[in-house]
Amino acid sequence: MAASSTAAEASAPVPVPPAGLKEDIAGLYDESSGVWERICGDHLHHGFYEPGDAASVPDVRRSQIRTIDEALVFAAVPAASSTSAIN
C-alpha cells in the first residue's frame, strides 16, 4: 500500500506559484545579494554541501533540501518520520 501512495505522490501535479512570486524573489535577491557577497564572498551557494564538494547544478535542489534537514537537526526539532525531506 505504501508503494502505491508514493507513486501517486510522485505523479501529483506541481502547485502553481502565486502570480508575481518569481519577480518578488528576484527583487529580494537583487536587493540583498550585495550584503551576502560582502559576508560570504562571490561564491555563495544556497545549499548544504560537504566541505570539499563542488557545487553543481544537478545537486542544487538536493543541497537546498539538505540545508533544511541540517537546520532542523541543529534546532533539535523532533523528526516526524525516519526519512529526509529528500525521500
C-alpha positions as CSV (number, residue, x, y, z in Angstrom):
1,M,0.0,0.0,0.0
2,A,2.8,2.4,0.8
3,A,4.4,2.0,-2.7
4,S,1.1,3.0,-4.4
5,S,0.7,6.1,-2.3
6,T,4.4,7.0,-3.1
7,A,3.8,6.5,-6.8
8,A,0.6,8.7,-6.5
9,E,2.6,11.4,-4.7
10,A,5.3,11.3,-7.4
11,S,2.8,11.8,-10.2
12,A,0.7,14.5,-8.4
13,P,0.6,17.9,-10.2
14,V,3.1,20.5,-9.0
15,P,1.3,23.5,-7.5
16,V,1.4,26.7,-9.5
17,P,3.1,29.5,-7.6
18,P,1.1,32.7,-7.0
19,A,1.4,35.4,-9.7
20,G,4.4,37.7,-9.1
21,L,6.2,35.3,-6.8
22,K,9.2,34.8,-9.1
23,E,9.5,38.6,-9.6
24,D,9.3,39.2,-5.8
25,I,12.0,36.6,-5.2
26,A,14.2,38.1,-7.9
27,G,13.7,41.6,-6.4
28,L,14.7,40.4,-2.9
29,Y,17.7,38.6,-4.3
30,D,18.8,41.7,-6.2
31,E,18.3,43.9,-3.1
32,S,20.2,41.6,-0.7
33,S,22.9,39.9,-2.9
34,G,25.4,42.7,-2.2
35,V,25.1,42.1,1.5
36,W,25.6,38.4,1.1
37,E,28.6,38.9,-1.2
38,R,30.3,41.1,1.4
39,I,29.7,38.5,4.1
40,C,30.3,35.3,2.1
41,G,32.3,36.3,-1.0
42,D,31.2,35.9,-4.6
43,H,30.9,32.1,-4.4
44,L,27.7,31.9,-2.5
45,H,25.8,28.7,-2.9
46,H,22.3,28.3,-1.5
47,G,22.5,24.8,-0.1
48,F,24.3,22.4,2.2
49,Y,27.4,20.9,0.7
50,E,30.1,18.8,2.3
51,P,33.5,20.5,2.7
52,G,35.5,20.0,-0.4
53,D,32.5,19.1,-2.6
54,A,32.0,21.2,-5.7
55,A,28.5,22.6,-6.1
56,S,26.9,21.6,-9.3
57,V,23.6,22.5,-10.9
58,P,22.0,19.0,-10.7
59,D,22.8,18.9,-6.9
60,V,21.2,22.3,-6.1
61,R,17.7,21.0,-5.2
62,R,19.2,18.2,-3.1
63,S,21.5,20.6,-1.3
64,Q,18.7,23.0,-0.6
65,I,16.6,20.2,0.9
66,R,19.7,19.1,2.9
67,T,20.0,22.6,4.2
68,I,16.5,22.3,5.7
69,D,17.3,18.9,7.1
70,E,20.5,20.1,8.7
71,A,18.8,23.2,10.1
72,L,16.1,21.0,11.7
73,V,18.7,18.8,13.3
74,F,20.7,21.8,14.5
75,A,17.5,23.2,16.0
76,A,16.7,19.8,17.7
77,V,13.3,19.7,16.0
78,P,11.9,16.2,16.6
79,A,11.7,14.1,13.4
80,A,8.2,13.5,12.1
81,S,9.4,10.3,10.4
82,S,12.6,8.4,9.8
83,T,13.1,9.8,6.3
84,S,14.6,13.0,5.0
85,A,12.7,15.6,3.0
86,I,14.6,14.3,0.0
87,N,12.9,10.9,0.1
